[in-house]
Amino acid sequence: MDCFICDTCGQDVKVYEGVLSWLNKDGELSNFRVTHRDDVDVQRKCEVRSNNERQDLYKVSSFTGYLEFVQDLLSWWTKGFRIKDFKRLKEIMGTLSLYINEKLSTLIGE
């Protein structure tokens, strides 16, 4: 299942070709984007230059990586950070959840 779509070019993103990035600035987390990694295809430059935080998509789309990302978000929240782009973050988290659920279902044979 390739359910990730690049926010820059609109093409499918395979988990080993993608990155989740966002802007961490002035106590706010915003501009959450799933894009192709720039180092995968020299013709394609999809990463958002202004974003200063990132996780490889293959890491955050694993069960452990997903939980670590949620823990990071909770940690920032307890430090007073605000999520400015909640709608987009919620969409990305939903897509990650579907991806992980599908992989787990395949693994256990459901």
C-alpha positions as CSV (number, residue, x, y, z in Angstrom):
1,M,0.0,0.0,0.0
2,D,1.4,3.3,-1.1
3,C,-1.0,5.7,0.6
4,F,1.3,8.6,1.0
5,I,1.0,11.5,-1.4
6,C,3.7,14.2,-1.8
7,D,2.4,17.6,-0.6
8,T,4.8,19.2,-3.1
9,C,4.4,17.3,-6.4
10,G,1.2,15.3,-5.8
11,Q,2.8,12.0,-6.7
12,D,2.8,8.7,-4.6
13,V,5.5,8.5,-2.0
14,K,7.0,5.2,-1.0
15,V,7.9,4.9,2.6
16,Y,11.6,4.6,1.9
17,E,11.5,7.7,-0.4
18,G,9.6,10.0,1.9
19,V,10.0,12.4,4.7
20,L,7.7,14.0,7.2
21,S,8.8,17.5,8.0
22,W,7.5,20.5,9.9
23,L,8.4,24.0,11.1
24,N,9.4,24.4,14.8
25,K,9.5,28.2,15.4
26,D,8.6,30.5,18.2
27,G,6.8,27.9,20.3
28,E,4.7,26.7,17.4
29,L,4.8,23.5,15.3
30,S,3.3,24.1,11.9
31,N,3.6,23.3,8.2
32,F,3.4,19.5,8.5
33,R,4.3,18.0,5.1
34,V,4.9,14.6,3.6
35,T,7.2,14.9,0.7
36,H,9.8,13.0,-1.4
37,R,13.3,13.1,0.1
38,D,15.5,15.3,-2.1
39,D,18.3,12.7,-2.0
40,V,16.2,10.0,-3.6
41,D,15.8,11.6,-7.1
42,V,18.1,14.4,-8.2
43,Q,15.4,15.6,-10.7
44,R,12.9,16.0,-7.9
45,K,13.3,18.6,-5.1
46,C,10.1,18.3,-3.0
47,E,11.4,18.8,0.5
48,V,10.1,22.1,2.1
49,R,13.2,24.2,2.7
50,S,11.6,26.3,5.4
51,N,10.8,23.3,7.6
52,N,13.5,22.7,10.3
53,E,12.3,19.4,11.7
54,R,12.0,16.1,9.9
55,Q,11.6,12.3,10.3
56,D,12.2,9.8,7.6
57,L,8.8,8.4,6.6
58,Y,9.9,4.8,6.9
59,K,10.7,5.4,10.6
60,V,7.6,7.3,11.5
61,S,5.4,4.8,9.6
62,S,6.6,1.9,11.8
63,F,4.7,1.0,14.9
64,T,7.6,2.0,17.2
65,G,8.5,5.2,15.2
66,Y,4.8,6.3,15.2
67,L,4.7,5.9,19.0
68,E,7.9,7.9,19.4
69,F,6.6,10.7,17.2
70,V,3.4,10.8,19.3
71,Q,5.6,11.0,22.4
72,D,7.6,13.8,20.9
73,L,4.4,15.7,20.2
74,L,3.2,15.2,23.7
75,S,6.6,16.3,25.0
76,W,6.4,19.6,23.0
77,W,2.9,20.1,24.2
78,T,3.9,19.8,27.9
79,K,6.6,22.4,27.2
80,G,3.9,24.9,26.0
81,F,4.3,24.4,22.3
82,R,1.2,25.0,20.2
83,I,0.3,23.0,17.1
84,K,-0.7,25.6,14.5
85,D,-1.4,23.2,11.6
86,F,-3.6,20.7,13.5
87,K,-5.8,19.8,10.6
88,R,-2.9,18.7,8.4
89,L,-1.2,16.9,11.3
90,K,-4.4,15.0,12.0
91,E,-4.6,14.0,8.3
92,I,-1.0,12.7,8.3
93,M,-1.5,10.9,11.6
94,G,-4.6,9.2,10.1
95,T,-2.8,8.1,7.0
96,L,0.1,6.8,9.1
97,S,-2.4,4.8,11.3
98,L,-4.0,3.3,8.2
99,Y,-0.7,2.3,6.8
100,I,0.5,0.7,10.1
101,N,-2.8,-1.1,10.5
102,E,-2.6,-2.5,7.0
103,K,0.9,-3.7,7.5
104,L,0.0,-5.4,10.9
105,S,-3.1,-7.0,9.3
106,T,-0.9,-8.4,6.5
107,L,1.6,-9.7,9.1
108,I,-0.9,-11.6,11.2
109,G,-2.9,-12.7,8.2
110,E,-6.2,-10.9,8.6
